[in-house]
């Protein structure tokens, strides 16, 4: 009939600790599916686009420069012709999009 308070509290402690972590686990899962996973997919798509750039493609840089790819270099750079006779060296990873693609040479 007389139960000590310490014995009564210890009985439900293990289940209570797990249930207190469930909201934290759910928040992490929601953040993963809403933020982390789409960002990784976007990064993967951008990397594929950058690797597929070739001579003759019309591109837009993140700075807003529109031009045609004149030369693709091995060290992560490309030469973009922004006007006739005006070429600019641009880092490949700063490309925002490829406007029009050229057909590969056969």
C-alpha positions, 0 to 999 in steps of 0.5 A: 500500500505504501509505494515510495516516490522514487520507485513510482517514478522509475517505472515509467522513465524508459518509455517517457524518454523515447517519446520525448525524442519522437518530435525531434526525430519528426522535425529532422525528417521533415527538414530533410525532405523539405530542405536538404533533399531538394537542395542536393537534387538541385546541386546534382542537376546544376553539376550535370548541366555544367559538365555538359556545356560545350562549344557553341552553347549559349549560356547565361552566367550568374552575373547576367552575362549572356554569350556563346561558349567559344572554348571549354578549358580543362581547368574548370573555365570556359571562354564566353564570347559576349560580342563579336571579338570580345571573349571573357573567361568564366568559371564553369560553376558560375553558369546560371543556365544554358539557353540553347544547346548545340548538336554534338559534332559527328 
